[in-house]
Amino acid sequence: MAQLEQLRDLVDAGGFLPAAELAQRSAGIWRADHLEAWALVRPRSTEEVARVLAWCNEHGVGVVAQGGLTGLVHGADASPEQLILSLERMRAIEAIDPRQRTATMQAGVTLQALEEAVDEEGLLFPLDLGARGTATLGGNAATNAGGNRVIRYGMMRDMVLGLEAVLADGTVVSSMNHLIKNNTGYDLKQLFIGSEGTLGVITRLVLRLREKPATRSMALVAVDEFDKVVALLKHMDHGLGGSLSAFEALWQDFYWLVTSPPAKGRPPVAQDYPYYVLLESQGAERELDEARFQHALEGAFEAGLIADAAVAQSEGDCQAFWALRDDVEQTMHGGAAVIFDVSLPVSAMEAYTQGLPGALQAAIGEHRLFIFGHLGDGNLHVIVQVAPEDHERLRPKVEQAVYEPLEAVGGSVSAEHGIGLEKKPWLALSRSPAELALMRRLKETLDPRGILNPGKIL
């Protein structure tokens, strides 16, 4: 009890919640259970975070940093003896600089809040994902989030210019760089981006902004062969001269699911093709951009790459197309979903996806399989639906069928969601022994007592 009182004194009023109050707080947007921990603290500043971590390090208390709880790999789960450090009250957008094209903020700011704030300045923060209203930018950085427009703008680590993080012992490492080019020794921010809170807690960020595109052109097209999907990617990227911002592939079962009742979406093109692609191009001059987009589509038709297409005629059409791609919730109806995000060379995708149904049938029997993803950057989302009562029993077999073929083709067991607890047993498929050993050395150096997100990744 005395320790809890000491902890309570480290944060301001309302910044401490005992274990008993956590039963009223959800464990995440994809979860039905509630939070569980020794206690939860909600600091308002980097200084408060530093005080909490220094105290926890001294007393050997494990700390799990939490953002928007939108992850899918149990990377922010805490156990009853651990402390949750929530960044939910650190939501200040400190500055938006239209000339330098940067935004400075606390790590608890949501992705959508930043998108809306920079939009008012005629700027764009290009990271975008379906959980934008809940996901926090600190969490996006800690997991190196990808999202819908990686093909043009890159991952989260490509958008972070500087950050501030607190080490396990309470040391504040402030590297709030605003420069695109700063080649002065080790790029320390990269230690924390993608580390999932195991090396330090990110508290503030400097993010790179872009000029807001004035136009966007979109189409949803049907394709009858996978080789043509690959050829279409190259054709459109070349034909659009670098303005291709999304190339999202939907396999037939997923397309049918999100365009049939009870889903709200309806099919812009017929449902009887094996592949569908959502194309988006962002530009600056409507007449020229639309003409270029139309010309590229016509060339794809003439080359036999496209079997059918629906072209957006309004911003409402664009939003409706994206709503189909984002309606992942449909995969959770009618069964229990085992969700994967993997990446692999585009050249290996057809064999991989064609082999999955047979491998899963042999391993677990009856199931439903949905595949979609950011094919333009090699990232596929694979969702296997099984009977709820069989979920825990069949999960290891499902994981084996999905993950094991990736090793032979140089694929990754995690494209954008991180490792957490869920993918830890499979990390060696994508990382060499030397890489894993170096990761452990970094962890031991920066967090020798192992208090930061214990048990995650390694």
N, C-alpha and C positions, 0 to 999 in steps of 0.2 A: 504493500500500500504506500509505503514511504517513497518507493521508486516512482510510482505513478504520480505522486504529488510533485516530485522533482521534475518529472517530464512535463507535467502541466505548466509548471512555472517557466518553461523555456519558450513558450509561445504565448501570443496575446489572447485576450478574451475570446472564447468561442473556437479556439484553435485546437482543442483537445476533446476527443470522444472516447470514453471507456468502452471496453469490449461489449458490454450489455447493449449499447446503443447501435452497434453495427448490424444487428439483425434487421434493422429497418432500411439498410442500404444495399442496393443490388450489387452483385459481383461483376456485372457487365451487361452490355446491350444484347449479347448473344446467350446470356446465362439465365437460368431460372433460380439459382441459389443466391444467398446473401453473403456479404463480407464476413470474414472470420479473422480475428487477430487479437493480440494482447491489448492493443489500443490503436487509435488513429490520431495522428497530428496533422493539422492544416496550417502550415506556416504562411506568412504573408510576404516574406522577403528572403533573399539569399542569406542574410545574417541569421535569421531564425533557423533556416535549414542547417546552417553550419553549427549552430549551438546544439541542435537535436542530434546530428550525426556524431559530433564530438562526444556527447554524453553516451550515445549508444555504443560507440567504439570503446569507450572506457569501461562500460558495464557489460560488454559482450552481447548486446541485443541486436538481432538481425533486423534489417530495415528493407522493406519493399516499397519502392517509389511507385506511385500510381498517377496516371493521367486521366484519360477519358474512358478507360476500361473497354476499349473496342478491339483488343487483340484476340487472337484465336488460338494461341499456343500455350496458354496458362502462364505467360511470362510475368504477370503481376499478381499471382496468387500468393497469399500469405498463410502461414500456419498459426495456431493459437498462441505460440510463444513469441511471435514476431510482431514488429511494429509496422504499421502502414504509414507512409509519409505521402499524403495526398497534395498535389499541386493545385487543387481546385480553387484556392483563394488567391493564387498568383496569376491574375488575368489582366494585367495592365499592358496595353499597347503603349509603349513609352514614347515612340517617335516614328514618323514616316517621313523619309527624306526623298522628295520627288526628284531632286537633282542627282543625288548619289544613287537613287533607286534602291534604297534599303529600308527595312523595317526593323525596329528594335522593340523587343517585348519580353515579358515574363513567360516562363515555359508553360503555364496553365492556360494560355490563350487558346481558344479552339480554332481549328483550321477555317471554319466558316466565318468566324468573327474577323479574322485577318483578311480573308478574301473580300468581305464586304467593306472593310475599312480602306483597303488599298484601291478598290474599285472606284470609290468616291474621288480618288486622286488621279483617276485615269490610268492606273497601273494594274498589274496582274501578279499575283503569287501563283505560279503555275501548278503546284502540287494540287491534286484533286482526287478524292476517293469518296465512296458512298457514305462513310461514317463521318463526313465533314462537320456535321453539326455537333458532334460529341468528341471526336478525336482531338487531342491537344497537340500543339506544336512541339512541346518537349517530348511527348511520346512518339510523335512522328520522327523526331531526330534520334531518339534512343533506339528505335527499331529500324531506322533508315527506310522509311516508308516509300513506296513507289507510286501506285495509283494509275490513273488513266492516261497520263500524257508523258510517260517516261521516254517514249520514242523521240520526242522533240526536246524535252527539257531536262531529262535525267531523273535520278533518284533524289531523295531528300538531301543526301550529302552533297549534291551538286548545287544546292540552293542555300546552304549554310555558309555564311562568310565568317562568323565568329560566334562564340558562345561563352557562357560562364557555367562552371560546374563546381560542385563541392565534393571533395574526396571523403573517404571513409572516416578520416580523423578530424574532419571539420575544416581542413584547408580549402580556401576558396581559390580556384584557378580561373582568373578572369582573362579571357582572350577575346574581347569584344571587338574584333577586327571589322572594319567597314570597307576594306579594299578587296577588289577582285583579284589583284595581283599583289601577293605579299609572300615573298620567297625567303623568309628569314628563319631558316632552320626547321626543326620538326614541326609539322602541322598538328599541334596538340589536340585541336578540336576533333580530329578524326579518331582519337582514342575513345571518345565518348559516343560518337555517332554510330549506331548499330550495336552498342555494347549492352543494351537492354538493362541499364541501371546497375550493372555488375562492377563497373570501374569508378563510377561517380554519378551524382545526381545533377542533371542539367537543370539550371534555374532560370537562365536568360539566354536569348538568342539574337543574333543579327542575321537577317535573311535577305537574300538577293531578290529584287523585284524585276519585272519586265514591263515594257510598255503594253498596255491593254490592247489586244487585237480589236480592230474595228469591225471585222466581219467573221463569220464562220459559215462554212458550207458542209453539209452532211448528207450522207446517203447510207441506206442499209441495203446491202446487195446479197444475192444468193449465188452460191458457187457449187458446181457439181463434182469437183475433184480437188483433193488437197493440194496437189502440185499447182493447180491454178490459184489457190489461195496464196501460196508462196510467191508465184509469179505476179499476182495482183499487188502484193506488198511492194515489190521492187518497181513495178510499173507506176503505181500511184506516187510513191516517194520521189521517183525521178520526174514524173510529169508535173508534180506540184512544186518542184523547185525548193524543197526544204520546208514547206508550210504544212506538211502532214503532221497533225498533232495527236491523232489517235487511230489505231488500227486494231479493233477489238473483234476477235473471232468467237463465234457461238456455234457449238456443235448442235446438230438437229434436235436431240432430246431436250437440251436446255432451251432452245428457241421455242420448241413446242410448249414447254412448261410455262414460259413467261408470256405466251400469247394465247393461252387457252384458259377458260374459267377453271378455278376461281380467281386466277390472276386477272388484274384489271386491264393489262395490255392486250392489244389485238394485232394480228399479223400484218405488217405493211406489205410483205410479199408472202407467197404461198409457203406452207409449212412442209413441203415434201422434198426439200433439198438437203443434202448432207451437211452443208456448211453455210454459215452466214457471216458477213463481215460488216461492222459498223465503221464507217470512214468519216473522219472529221479533218477539216483543213481550216486553219485560222489565218486571216490576212488583214490587209489595210485598206483596200479599195474595192467596194462591192462589185462593181461591174466587171472589173478585170479579174477579180478572184473567182467569181461565179463562172465566168467564161473559161478560166483555166481549169476549174474543177469539172465543168461539163465536158471540156475537151478531153481531159484525162479519162473520165468515165466512158465517153464514146470510144476512145481508143481501146479501152479494156473490153468493151462489147465487141468491137471489130476483131480483136485478137482472140475472142472466144473465152475470155477469162471470167466473164460474168454471165449468168444465166437469166437473172431477173434483178430489178432494182427499184427501190423507192427513194426518191430524192426529196429532201426536206425543202418545203416551200416557205417556211416561216420559222421563227424562233420556237413557237409551240411545237412544231414538228421535231425540231432538234431535241427539245426537252423530252418529248415522247420516245424518241429513239434511245436516248440515254436511260430513260426510266426502264426500258426493257432490259438493258444490260445490267442495271443496278438492282433489279428485283431478285436478288439472291435469296431473299426470305422464302420464296416459293419452294426452294429445295428442302426446306425444313418441315414442310407439311406432308403428312402421310407416312412418316417414318423418322428414324434418327439419322442425322447426317454426320458423316465423318468427312471433315473438310481439309483439303490440302492446297497449298500453293507451291508449285515447283517450277523450275526453269530448266531448259535444255535447248540445245541447238535446234533451230528451225528444221534443219535437214533430218533430224531424228524424230520429229514430232509425229509424223504419220505412222511409222512403225510402232512407236510407243503407245499412241492412243488406240490404234487398232488391236494391239496386243492386250490392252487392259481388260476388256470385257471377258475374254476367255480365261485370263489369269484369275480374275475375281470370281468367275463362275466356278472354277476348279477349287479355289480356296475357301469360298464362303457360301456358294450356292446362290439362291435367289437374291437379287439386289437391283437397285436402279443406279445408273451412272450418268452424271451430268458434267460436261466439260465446256469451259469457256475461258477467256482470258485475254491478256495483253499480248497477243501473238507478235506484234511488232517489236517487242523487246524480249521475246522468248519465254514469257511467263504464262503458265497455264494454271487455272484453278480446276481442281478435280474434286468432285463431291460424290461420295458413295453413300447411298441411302439404304439402310437396313431396318429390320423390325426393331422397335425400341427395346424389347426384351432381350434382343441378341447383341445390342450395341457393345457392351463391355467385353463380351466373350469373343466377338468377331473382330474387334478393332485391331489387335496385333496382326492378324492375318491380312486385313485390308492394308495396313501400313506396309507390310512386307511386299505385297503385290504392287503397290504404288511406288515405293521408294527404291527397291532393289534394282530395277532396270535402269535407273538414272546413273548409277556408278559407271557402267560400261560406256555411256555416251558423254561423260563429263558434265552431267547435269547437277542441279542443286536441289536439296531437300527443302530449301526455303528461299523463295524469290523475294519476298517483301514482308513477311510477317514475323521473322525472327525465329529463334530456337525455343526459348522458354523452357518449360519442362517437357512439353509434348514431343519435341523433335530431338531432344538430347540423345536418346539411344541411337539415332541415325546420323548424327553429325559426322562421324568418321567416313561415311560414304562420300562426303563432299569436301572434307578437309584432310590433309596429309598428317601423319604423325608429327612431323616437324612443326607444322602450323599449330596443331593442338598443343604441343609442348610450349610454344611461344605464347599462346593465349594464356596458359596456366602461369607462366612466368610473369606476364603483365598483371594478372589477377593477384598473384602473391605479392607483387611489388606495391601496387596501389591500394590493396585491401588485404593486408597480411592477416587480419583476424577473421576475414571472410564474412563480414556483417552485411555487405551490400547484395541484395537480392539473392540470398543463399540458395545454392543448388540449381540455379538457372544456367543454361548454356553448357557449363562444364561440371 
